[in-house]
Amino acid sequence: MTYNFTLTPRLMFVAAASLVALLLLLFFTGIEIGRQLATPDAAPGLIATALPASPPSLPSPPPALPADPVPAAAPAH
């Protein structure tokens, strides 16, 4: 018994639809894995107790840059 395998338009459509579905599933699986890795494993209550009672103070502004020791030369005439 032999079977002649031919690529009909219907088979090509099924193959293309399956490929698109596979790619979409892989994409959304990657998004879900990324979300799982980004969120901490601890319970929300534990995170709230680990935070300090008062918010940290803002950092001081950076020091001012020193003045230019050599003034710019006057343009030549």
PEVENRA-V307687 format. One record per residue. RES is the residue in one small letter. PSI is psi as a letter, one per 30 degrees, with the letter a starting at -180 (* if undefined). D_CENTER is the distance of its C-alpha to the mean C-alpha in whole Angstrom. Layout:
# PEVENRA-V307687
res & psi & d_center
RES & PSI & D_CENTER
RES & PSI & D_CENTER
This chain:
# PEVENRA-V307687
res & psi & d_center
m & k & 54
t & l & 52
y & k & 49
n & j & 48
f & j & 44
t & k & 44
l & j & 40
t & l & 41
p & e & 39
r & e & 38
l & e & 37
m & e & 35
f & e & 33
v & e & 33
a & e & 31
a & e & 29
a & e & 28
s & e & 27
l & e & 25
v & e & 23
a & e & 23
l & e & 22
l & e & 19
l & e & 18
l & e & 18
l & e & 16
f & e & 13
f & f & 14
t & e & 14
g & e & 11
i & e & 9
e & e & 12
i & e & 12
g & e & 8
r & e & 10
q & e & 13
l & f & 11
a & f & 10
t & k & 13
p & l & 16
d & f & 19
a & l & 22
a & l & 23
p & e & 23
g & e & 26
l & e & 26
i & e & 23
a & e & 25
t & f & 28
a & f & 26
l & k & 25
p & l & 28
a & e & 31
s & k & 30
p & k & 27
p & k & 27
s & l & 29
l & k & 27
p & l & 27
s & l & 30
p & l & 30
p & l & 30
p & l & 34
a & k & 35
l & k & 36
p & l & 39
a & l & 42
d & j & 42
p & f & 45
v & j & 46
p & l & 47
a & k & 46
a & k & 49
a & k & 51
p & k & 51
a & k & 53
h & * & 56
